[in-house]
Amino acid sequence: MSKALLVKTGDNVATSLARLASGQRVTLQADDGEVHVDLAEDIEFGHKFAVRGIPAGDPIVKYAETIGLASRDIAPGEWVHVHNVESVRARGDRARSPG
């Protein structure tokens, strides 16, 4: 059984299906092959981790959908959560400019 879920190859985060330990190598089945990630820190069940490096400002992509922006550089295998992701959904401070 896989220990994490990667839905689309273009996703840059995977979701843990068990508690995962720092230093553990996780093998993910993607739609066009396998991806291997060495975890940089412990990942709790249901939490996300970076499948590859994500530069600050780049989209966080899960299930082929942008779910936020990296608020800082995120290393492969690093926990991805509110401490390093800025939400872009339903943001009132990101109003469109007039005209």
Backbone as JSON, one array per atom type, in Angstrom:
{
  "sequence": "MSKALLVKTGDNVATSLARLASGQRVTLQADDGEVHVDLAEDIEFGHKFAVRGIPAGDPIVKYAETIGLASRDIAPGEWVHVHNVESVRARGDRARSPG",
  "N": [[0.84, -1.18, 0.0], [0.51, 2.22, -0.79], [2.1, 4.99, 0.83], [1.49, 7.58, 0.51], [-0.32, 9.99, -1.48], [-0.3, 10.99, -4.77], [-1.89, 12.72, -7.13], [-1.85, 13.81, -9.8], [0.75, 14.07, -12.23], [1.65, 16.67, -12.6], [1.14, 17.86, -10.15], [2.59, 19.47, -7.34], [2.66, 18.8, -4.73], [2.11, 16.12, -2.43], [-0.15, 13.99, -0.59], [-0.05, 12.7, 2.66], [-0.75, 9.37, 3.68], [-0.4, 8.13, 5.98], [1.37, 8.45, 9.11], [4.47, 9.85, 8.51], [8.02, 9.56, 8.59], [10.8, 11.78, 9.07], [13.47, 11.74, 6.77], [12.68, 9.39, 5.61], [12.19, 7.57, 2.59], [9.78, 8.07, 0.18], [7.8, 6.46, -2.17], [5.95, 7.4, -4.87], [3.14, 6.81, -6.89], [2.57, 8.03, -9.97], [0.61, 9.39, -12.72], [2.16, 8.87, -14.94], [4.28, 7.26, -14.2], [6.73, 6.53, -11.59], [7.53, 8.49, -8.69], [10.06, 9.53, -6.52], [10.57, 10.61, -3.22], [12.51, 12.0, -0.7], [11.88, 12.53, 2.6], [12.03, 15.61, 4.31], [11.26, 16.26, 6.8], [9.17, 15.19, 9.6], [5.94, 14.06, 8.64], [2.6, 14.43, 9.21], [-0.35, 12.3, 9.22], [-2.55, 12.86, 6.53], [-1.52, 15.32, 5.88], [0.29, 17.6, 3.7], [3.2, 17.32, 1.55], [6.09, 18.57, -0.15], [6.73, 17.54, -3.43], [8.7, 18.19, -5.15], [11.15, 20.84, -5.36], [9.77, 24.04, -4.59], [9.67, 27.23, -5.59], [9.53, 30.41, -3.86], [6.51, 32.19, -4.17], [5.55, 30.67, -6.27], [2.82, 28.63, -7.55], [1.05, 26.37, -5.39], [0.21, 23.18, -6.11], [-2.34, 20.87, -6.1], [-4.18, 18.0, -6.79], [-4.34, 18.82, -9.42], [-5.09, 21.47, -9.21], [-4.6, 24.88, -8.3], [-3.89, 25.64, -5.03], [-2.85, 27.51, -3.43], [-0.1, 29.84, -2.81], [3.41, 29.54, -2.65], [4.85, 30.86, 0.2], [7.43, 31.14, 0.8], [10.6, 29.74, -0.25], [10.28, 26.25, -0.78], [11.51, 23.18, 0.09], [12.15, 19.97, -1.51], [10.3, 17.27, -0.12], [9.6, 18.64, 2.15], [7.3, 19.65, 4.71], [4.18, 20.99, 3.79], [2.2, 23.59, 4.54], [0.21, 25.94, 6.45], [2.28, 27.6, 7.35], [4.04, 28.0, 5.28], [2.59, 28.53, 3.02], [0.53, 30.69, 1.2], [-2.79, 31.53, 1.08], [-4.93, 31.77, -1.77], [-7.54, 31.77, -2.26], [-10.76, 33.15, -2.14], [-9.95, 35.72, -1.27], [-10.33, 38.81, 0.03], [-8.62, 40.94, -0.04], [-7.41, 40.96, -2.44], [-8.57, 42.31, -4.56], [-9.83, 42.98, -7.83], [-8.32, 45.29, -10.05], [-9.74, 48.44, -11.03], [-11.4, 48.77, -14.17]],
  "CA": [[0.0, 0.0, 0.0], [1.25, 3.47, -0.86], [2.04, 5.78, 2.06], [1.1, 8.95, 0.16], [-1.11, 10.07, -2.7], [0.0, 12.01, -5.77], [-2.97, 12.49, -8.09], [-1.41, 14.14, -11.15], [2.18, 14.31, -12.33], [1.88, 18.1, -12.47], [1.01, 18.3, -8.76], [3.9, 19.6, -6.68], [2.53, 18.29, -3.37], [1.42, 14.84, -2.24], [-0.83, 13.92, 0.7], [0.34, 11.5, 3.4], [-1.82, 8.45, 4.05], [0.05, 7.6, 7.27], [2.41, 9.31, 9.68], [5.73, 9.57, 7.81], [9.17, 10.05, 9.37], [11.88, 12.51, 8.42], [14.5, 10.86, 6.21], [12.05, 8.27, 4.92], [11.96, 7.72, 1.15], [8.41, 7.72, -0.2], [7.61, 6.22, -3.59], [4.61, 7.8, -5.27], [2.7, 6.39, -8.22], [1.96, 9.13, -10.73], [-0.07, 8.89, -13.91], [3.11, 8.44, -15.98], [5.42, 6.58, -13.61], [6.99, 6.69, -10.16], [8.28, 9.64, -8.19], [10.64, 9.24, -5.21], [10.8, 11.81, -2.41], [13.09, 11.81, 0.62], [11.21, 13.51, 3.46], [12.91, 16.52, 5.03], [10.76, 16.36, 8.18], [8.01, 14.33, 9.85], [4.69, 14.49, 8.0], [1.45, 13.78, 9.86], [-1.41, 11.76, 8.37], [-3.44, 13.83, 5.9], [-0.83, 16.57, 5.57], [0.96, 17.66, 2.39], [4.62, 17.56, 1.47], [6.53, 18.94, -1.49], [7.26, 16.46, -4.26], [9.92, 18.79, -5.71], [11.32, 22.19, -4.86], [8.77, 25.02, -5.0], [10.18, 28.57, -5.28], [8.61, 31.4, -3.27], [5.62, 32.84, -5.14], [4.99, 29.71, -7.22], [1.59, 27.98, -7.11], [1.01, 25.05, -4.77], [-0.76, 22.47, -6.96], [-2.83, 19.6, -5.55], [-5.31, 17.54, -7.6], [-4.29, 19.64, -10.64], [-5.67, 22.78, -8.9], [-3.8, 25.75, -7.45], [-4.54, 25.79, -3.72], [-2.17, 28.6, -2.72], [1.21, 30.23, -3.32], [4.5, 29.35, -1.68], [5.21, 32.13, 0.83], [8.9, 31.1, 0.82], [11.07, 28.54, -0.95], [9.93, 25.0, -0.1], [12.4, 22.12, -0.38], [11.53, 18.65, -1.71], [10.11, 16.51, 1.1], [9.24, 19.51, 3.27], [5.89, 19.79, 5.06], [3.55, 22.13, 3.15], [1.05, 23.92, 5.39], [-0.03, 27.38, 6.56], [3.52, 28.32, 7.66], [4.79, 28.27, 4.05], [1.62, 28.68, 1.93], [-0.39, 31.82, 1.27], [-4.04, 31.19, 0.4], [-5.38, 32.68, -2.83], [-8.98, 31.56, -2.43], [-11.68, 34.04, -1.42], [-9.19, 36.78, -0.65], [-10.91, 40.13, -0.18], [-7.58, 41.95, -0.26], [-6.87, 40.8, -3.8], [-9.63, 42.79, -5.47], [-9.41, 43.36, -9.19], [-8.17, 46.73, -10.27], [-10.83, 48.95, -11.88], [-11.33, 49.01, -15.59]],
  "C": [[0.89, 1.25, 0.0], [1.06, 4.25, 0.43], [1.66, 7.23, 1.81], [0.41, 8.93, -1.2], [-0.66, 11.26, -3.54], [-0.98, 11.78, -6.9], [-2.51, 12.7, -9.53], [0.09, 14.41, -11.15], [2.51, 15.78, -12.15], [1.72, 18.65, -11.06], [2.4, 18.44, -8.16], [3.83, 19.28, -5.19], [1.8, 16.95, -3.42], [0.81, 14.87, -0.84], [-0.46, 12.61, 1.39], [-0.9, 10.68, 3.78], [-1.5, 7.73, 5.36], [1.03, 8.61, 7.85], [3.74, 8.89, 9.05], [6.88, 10.23, 8.56], [10.18, 10.78, 8.49], [12.96, 11.53, 7.96], [13.95, 9.67, 5.45], [11.93, 8.57, 3.44], [10.56, 7.22, 0.84], [8.37, 7.56, -1.71], [6.16, 6.49, -3.93], [4.33, 7.3, -6.68], [2.01, 7.56, -8.88], [1.35, 8.55, -12.0], [0.89, 8.49, -15.03], [4.37, 7.82, -15.4], [5.55, 6.83, -12.13], [7.78, 7.96, -9.88], [8.78, 9.25, -6.81], [10.95, 10.54, -4.49], [11.4, 11.38, -1.08], [12.54, 12.92, 1.52], [12.21, 14.3, 4.29], [12.49, 16.66, 6.5], [9.6, 15.39, 8.35], [6.78, 14.93, 9.2], [3.55, 13.71, 8.66], [0.45, 13.28, 8.82], [-2.28, 12.89, 7.83], [-2.79, 15.14, 5.52], [-0.08, 16.45, 4.24], [2.46, 17.81, 2.55], [5.0, 17.83, 0.02], [7.14, 17.74, -2.2], [8.57, 16.89, -4.92], [10.04, 20.19, -5.13], [10.27, 23.13, -5.44], [9.31, 26.4, -4.61], [9.1, 29.47, -4.68], [7.81, 32.07, -4.38], [5.01, 31.89, -6.14], [3.71, 29.08, -6.66], [1.87, 26.65, -6.39], [-0.11, 24.32, -5.49], [-1.06, 21.1, -6.37], [-4.09, 19.24, -6.34], [-5.47, 18.39, -8.86], [-4.93, 21.02, -10.45], [-4.69, 23.58, -8.05], [-4.55, 25.97, -6.15], [-3.89, 26.9, -2.9], [-0.88, 28.94, -3.43], [2.24, 29.97, -2.24], [4.9, 30.7, -1.12], [6.73, 32.24, 1.02], [9.32, 29.87, 0.02], [10.74, 27.31, -0.1], [10.78, 23.9, -0.73], [11.63, 20.83, -0.64], [11.44, 17.9, -0.38], [9.73, 17.33, 2.31], [7.73, 19.55, 3.45], [5.36, 21.07, 4.43], [2.24, 22.4, 3.9], [0.98, 25.45, 5.51], [1.23, 28.2, 6.84], [4.33, 28.65, 6.41], [3.9, 28.38, 2.81], [0.72, 29.87, 2.21], [-1.64, 31.44, 0.47], [-4.35, 32.23, -0.68], [-6.88, 32.55, -3.07], [-9.76, 32.52, -1.55], [-10.97, 35.14, -0.65], [-9.82, 38.12, -0.98], [-9.87, 41.2, -0.45], [-6.94, 41.84, -1.63], [-7.94, 41.19, -4.81], [-9.04, 43.13, -6.82], [-9.28, 44.86, -9.29], [-9.26, 47.21, -11.21], [-10.42, 49.03, -13.33], [-10.46, 48.22, -16.39]]
}
